[in-house]
Amino acid sequence: MARRHGAELEDAIRAAVLDLVRERGVSAVTMEAVATRARTSKPVLYRRWPDRAALLRDALLAAATAAIPHADTGGYRGDMLAVLRGWAAAMTGELAPVLVAVISATAEDPELAVAFREGVIGWRKQEMEELIGRAVARGEARPDVPVHLVRELGQSVLWHRLLVSGDPIDDALVTAIVDEVLLPVVAPRSADRPPAT
């Protein structure tokens, strides 16, 4: 087999990490196991990632950023539909068992918890803040919208269904979240309607 280099090798390593998590859980991800699965060596891994946590964080972030669109569609509704459809696809596809395993493992693995929160969740928060900022700039969202709450609303319903209730995650749900929750909560207030107190 030809030697792999650069992006091709790194993609194979990240795929090996996700496969191990999917098959045997987060505890199966060791540098030795990943090297074996990716058909490379531990020194190759250590040249790119200082430890297991960094490797896990990188693999999870790569998977999340690939699954969740973050391009500007030109409108808040379109942006939110794209983002939530991306999350819905991730939570109903082959990435779903990885997400469940990682969330379960963070309760007992502080290093993984930090890696997941700073990597995947931190990236998502920043992306959502930028998305809402664009909506404010376009006049689609009021300037005083509580960004720290709004950025969590849509995904929180999806995460709850994935991890707690087991209720269906589908496009009808995504559309309802956007149209019935996210659009009304950010909508500019009418000039003749004072804010609720």
N, C-alpha and C positions, 0 to 999 in steps of 0.2 A: 504494500500500500504506500502511495506517495506521501511524503511528509507534508503536514499541513502547517501553515504559517499565518500570522496576523489574524485578521478578522475570521477567517475560516476556522482556525484552531480555537479561537475564543468562543465562537458560536457553538462549536462542538462541546466545549467545556461547560458552557452555560446550559446547554441541552442536557448534558449528563447530570448536572445538579438538579434540574427540574424533574428528570426521570427518576432519580433516586428519591426525591421528596414524594413524588406521586406514588411510587411503588412501595416504599418502606418507611416514609416519614422523614422529618427533618433530622432526626438523630442518625440516620444513615449517611448523611452528608459529612464525610471526612475527606481530608485531602487525598488520602490513599484510595478511598473508594471512587472519588471523582476522577483521579488520574487513571485508575483501571478502566472505569466506564468510558472515559473519553479517549482511551488508548494513547495516553501520553505519560509524562513522569511528574512526580511531586516537585522536583526542582523547577519544571516549566510552570507549574501552578504558582509556586512561591515567587517566581520572578514577576508575576502579574498581580498577585493578591497576597497581602502579608499574612492572612490567616483565614480560617473557615468563615468567620463572620463577614469579612469583607467579600469573600467569594459568594456567599449566600446573598448578601445585600445587592451585589452587582447583578447576579443572575435574576433575582426577583425584580429589580428595577428595570432591567432590560426587557423582561417579559411584560411588565406593566406598561412601560412606555410604548412597546410595540402594539399592545392590545388596545390602549386608550387613545383615541384621536385627540390632538391638541392644536389642530389648525384652526384659524379664524374662518368661520363660515360666513361671516358678514352680519350675523344677528345673534342675539342672546338665545333665542329659542333654538335655532339651528345648532349653536355651540353646545347647549345643554343636551339636546337630543343626541348629538354625536358622542359626547362624553359618556352619557348614561347607557347608550346602546353598546359602547365599547365595554363598559363594566359589566353589563348584562351578558354580553357574549362571553366574557372571561369567566363569569360566575356560572355559566351553564355549559361551558365547553371543557376542553381537556385541561385548562388551567384551574378549574374549580377545585379539584382535590388538592392541588398545591396550595391554594389560598387557605382552604380549611385546615390543612396540616400545619401551615405556618402559624396561623392564628392560634391554634391549639397549643403549639409548642412554645409560643412566646410567654405563656403563663409560667413555665418552668425554666425558661432559658433567657435570662436577662440580656445576654449579649445579642441573641437573635432579636429580642424585643426592640432593643435600641437600633439594630441594623434595619429592621422592618419599618420602624417609626420614622427614623431619619431618612432612610432611602425612599421606600415606596410611598409612605404616607406623607412625608415631607415634600416630595416631588409633587404629589397630587394637590396638596394645599397651595403650593406656589402657583401651579397651573390654574387652579380655580380662582385664586385671587386675581390673576391676570385676566382671566375670562370675565369675571364680574367687573373688573376695572374697565374693560372694553365696553361693556354694556352701559356703565355710568357715562363714559365719554361720548357714547352715541345717543344718550338721552333715553335709553331703554330701561335704565334702572335709576332710582333716586340716589343722590349723592350720599345720603346718610344710611344706605342699606347696611345692615349688620353683616359684613362680609364673613366674619368668623363663624357665624351661624349658617348663613346661606350656603357657604362652600361645603357644609356637611350634610345638608338636607337630603339631596337626591340620593347620594351614595349610602346614607345611613339606612334608608328603606331597603336597598338592595342587600347590604351586608346583613341586616336583620333577617331577611328572608333566607339568605344563604346559610347563616350560622345558627339561627334560633328557630324560626317558625317553619321553615321548609316550604312555605307557600311559593307558588309559581313566580318565576322571573321571566317576563316576556315583554314584547314591544308595547302591548296595550298598557302594561304597568308603567313602562318608561314614559310613554306619551301622557298618561294621566298625571304622573309626578311633575312633569314639566308644565303642563297646561293648567293643572288644578292647584299646584303648590308653588312651584318656583317662579312662574310668571307673575301670579298675583302678589307674592311676597316682596318682589323687587320693584313692582310697578310704581312709577312716579305718582305722587298724590295729586289729585285734582286741585286746582287753584281755589275752587269754591268749597272744598271739603277739608276742614281742619283735621289734623292728625288725631287719631283716637288717643284718649288719655286713660 
